[in-house]
């Protein structure tokens, strides 16, 4: 699975945009590893769910 992260306004946010992108990548990796460890197949729906949980955690952390 390849995840591309783009932060709107990245040019003016600079280092903050890089930090957000790195944090999201780490969250997605954690979710996918947890899904794989659970023994459930990583179908498209499972990957989408992992991505959604990651984004929700990151969104909550930045509020």
C-alpha positions in Angstrom: 0.0 0.0 0.0 1.3 3.4 -0.9 0.0 6.5 1.0 0.8 10.0 -0.3 0.3 12.8 2.2 -0.2 16.3 1.0 -0.8 19.2 3.4 -2.8 22.1 2.1 -0.8 25.3 2.5 2.4 23.3 2.9 4.5 26.1 1.4 3.6 28.6 4.1 3.5 26.0 6.9 7.0 24.7 6.2 8.2 22.5 9.0 4.7 22.1 10.5 3.5 20.6 7.2 6.4 18.1 7.3 5.6 17.2 10.9 1.9 16.6 10.2 2.8 14.4 7.1 5.3 12.4 9.1 2.9 11.9 12.0 0.1 10.7 9.6 2.5 8.2 8.0 3.5 6.9 11.4 -0.2 6.5 12.4 -1.1 4.7 9.2 1.9 2.3 9.6 0.8 1.6 13.2 -2.8 0.9 12.2 -1.7 -1.4 9.3 0.7 -3.3 11.6 -2.1 -3.8 14.2 -4.5 -5.0 11.5 -1.9 -7.4 10.1 -1.1 -8.7 13.6 -4.8 -9.3 14.3 -4.8 -12.0 11.6 -7.5 -10.3 9.6 -6.9 -10.1 5.8 -5.8 -6.6 4.7 -8.4 -6.1 2.0 -9.3 -2.7 0.7 -11.9 -2.1 3.3 -9.5 -2.9 6.2 -6.9 -0.6 4.8 -9.5 2.2 4.4 -10.6 1.7 8.0 -7.0 1.9 9.2 -6.5 5.1 7.3 -9.7 6.6 8.7 -8.7 5.8 12.3 -5.3 7.3 11.7 -6.7 10.5 10.3 -9.2 10.8 13.1 -6.5 10.4 15.7 -4.3 12.9 14.0 -7.2 15.4 13.5 -8.1 15.1 17.2 -4.4 15.6 18.2 -4.1 18.8 16.2 -7.3 20.5 17.4 
